[in-house]
């Protein structure tokens, strides 16, 4: 089992060149299966965690989220990036305290958003958002120097799709010490290229939550994207299949959706072999 420091060093190295996909499991089973498929790193998903607890994304309190992150970290030998939402605090000082607690779970990286929980003002004012990034950087330097810090600007998924403002924030976050930059919700080649160029040479994470413009991992790599995450989409894929099947049973009394599903024996065999390999 690699040490936390080794995982952090591996994760940091992944960002130096090329492009990699970092999928988002939502429990230990999906974590183990994604590792089995050969991915180089994993990330938690706040949405997947919340839905599994019958909660809306963003509604899981800090302590249960920290426990969830620690569980995912313990389930894999791969580096794990924590979707740490807004740091579960408003003030820079309180965000810094949350970041230290997250670092203690053994994560190789974490992300902090500039989104508030206020629909009327969905983004923190620029100066406060920047102060939160600086506080996060200082907390990481003090508690976990090798940890990769991703700063997110959320305008495109919070009703403020202003590319110029998003780039202004990402550049400031990069200058304030963010290791990786992330603007979830950008979709077009022009938007993606503009963000990559704006913060270069620092790496950019792209969120693939829909088949945006039919872009493949190779296409995104060609545009200079270094990291591709899928957020809560794999969890929603599972929910989609469950909902369709359950509705068919409830409304039609039919079980056609059971055709072709993975066999119980196959999953038993996988987890038995996986456990032996630990």
N, C-alpha and C positions, 0 to 999 in steps of 0.2 A: 504494500500500500504506500503510494507516494505521500510525502509529508505535505502539510499545508503550504509551506514555502516552495516546495517543488511544483505543486499545482499552480501556484501563482506565477512562478517563473515560466512554466509551460504556457499558461494562458497569455501572459504578456508577449511571449515569443510569437504566438499565433497571430498577433496583431501587427507584426512587423512587416509582413509581405504577404502577397496572395490574398485569397478570400476563403472563408470557411463558413459553414452553416452551423448555427448553434440552436438546436431544437429545444422546445420547452416542455418537459414532463410535468405532471401535476401530482404524482404520487410515487412511491418507491417502485412499484411494478413497472410503470412506464419509464422510470429512470433506468432501471436495469435493462429494459429491452432496447432503449435508445443507445445505451453503451454497447450492447451486443451488436448493433448495426454498424459500429465503427466510427461514430461521430467523435470529434476531437474534444468537444466541450459541450456542456449543457447549461441551460438557464431556467430558473424558476419562472412561473407565470402567476401574477397576482390574480388574474381572472380565473385560471384553472383551479387555483387554490380556493378561491371564493365560491365558485359554482359547486365544488365538491362538498362545501359546507352549507349549502342552501343560502348563500349570501350573494349580494351584488358585488361586482368588481369594485374595489376601493373600500369595502365595508369591513374587511377583516382587520381587527386591531393589531397593534404592533406585536404584542407578546405571542399570540397564536401564529402570526406570520413568521416570527423569528424561530419558533419551534418547527414550523413547516420547512423553512429554509435549512435548518440544521438536519432535519430528517433526510432531505434530498442530498445534502452534502455527504452524509454518512452512508448513503446507499450506493455511491459510485466512487470509482478511483479517478474519474475525470474532473477537470476543473469545472466549477459551477459559478455562474454569474447570478446574482440575486436581483430580481425585479423588486426593488425596495421602494417603489412608488415615490411619494414625496418626502420620505424620511420620517413620516408619522409625526410631523411637527411643522410649525410655521417659522419660528425664529431660527436663525443660524446656529445659535448655541444648542438648542434642543435637537436640531437635525444632526449636529456633530455627535451628540450623545447617542442618538439612535444608530448612527453609522458605526460607532465603536462597538455597539452591541451586535450589529450585523457582522462586522469583521470577526468577532469572536466565534461565530458559527463555523468558521473555516472556509468561507467562500473565497474564490479566487478573484472575484470582481463584484461590483454592485453598481446599480444605476439610480440616479436621483432625478426626479422630474421638476419642472418649473410650474406645474399645475396646482391650483388650489382646489378646495372642495366647494367653492362658491360659484354657481352657474352665472351669476351676474358679473363676476370678475374672475374668469377661469384660469388666468395666468397671474403669477406673482409679478408685481411691478419690477421693472428691469433691475433696479439697484438692489432690491431685496433678493431677487432670483440670483443675481451675481454674488451677493454676500453668502447665500446658502451654498453655492458652489465652492467659494473660498473656504468656508467652514468645513465642508466635506473634505476638501483637499488636505486641510490642516489635520483633521481627525485621522484620516488615513495615514498621513505621514507619521503621526504620533503612535498609532496603534498597529498598523499593518502596512509598512512601506511598500511591499511588493504588490499590493492589491490593485487591480485595474479599475479605475473610476470612469464610468460612463455618465456624461451629463446629457439630459434629454430636454428638448424644447417641444412642448406638446400642442402648439397652436393648431396644427392641421387636424388633430383629433378632438379639439376642444372648441370648435366653432370660430377659430381665429386663423384661417388659412392664409397667412401673410408671409410669403417667402422671404421678402426683404427683412422683416422683423425676425423671422426664424433664423436667418443667416446672421443677423446682428447679434442675437443671443448666443448662437453656437460659437461664433468667433470669440466673443467675450468669455464664454465658458472655457474654451480652449486656452485662451491666454491666462485664465485663472487657475489652470492646472488640471483640467479634465484630460484623461488619457484617450478617450474615445467619445465621439459625438453622435447624436441620435435624434432624428426628427421624425417620429412615427407619423404616418399618414401621407407623406409625400409619395407620389405615384408615377409621375411622368419621367421620361428620360431627362428632360430639361431640368426638372426640379432636382433629381438625384445628382446629376452632373454638377449643377450649381452648388449644391451643398458639399459635395466631395472636394471641389476646387476651392471653396471658400475656407475650409479648415485644414487643407493640406499643409504639411504632410501627416497630420494626425488622422487616425483611422475613423471611418464612418460605419455605423451599424444601420442596416436597412431592415425595416419590418415588412415581411411578406405575409400579410393577413388575407389578401385576395390575390388572384393571379394577375397582378398589376401589369397592364400593357403586355401581357404574355411574356414577361421577362423571366428568363431562367437564371440559375446561379452563375452560369458562364457569362450571360449578358451583364449581370450586375458586376461581376469581377472585371469585365472589360471596361466598365464605367468607373472603376476605381474603388468600389465598395469592398471593404475588408471583412465585414461580418454580416451574416444574414440570420436574423431570428424570426420566429413565427408567432411569438406572443402566445395568446390563448387559443390560437387557431386549431392546434391538434386536439385540445380539450373540446373545442366546439365541434370538431369532426366527430368525436366520440359521442357527444351529446346529440348531434344531428341524427346519427344512426339509432341511438336509443329512443329518441322522441318519435321518429318515424315508425319504429317497430312497436313501441308501446301504444301509439295512436292506432295503428292497424289492428292490434289486438282489442283495444278498448272499443273502437267504433265499428269494426267489421267482424270481429271474432276470428280473424285469420292470422296465420303464422308464416306467411310467405317470406317475410323478412329474415327468417331463420336460415333460409337456403344459403349455402356457401360460406357460413360463418366459420371462423377458426374453431377447430375441435378442442374440446376440453383436454383430451390426451396430449395434444400438441403443446398447449400452454403448461400442462403439468410437467411434460418432459423438459420444456425450456427452463422452467423455474427450478426443477430438480437438478438439472445439469449446471445451471447458473450458480445455485447454492454450493454445489460441490467444487466449483471453480474458485470460490471465495477463500 
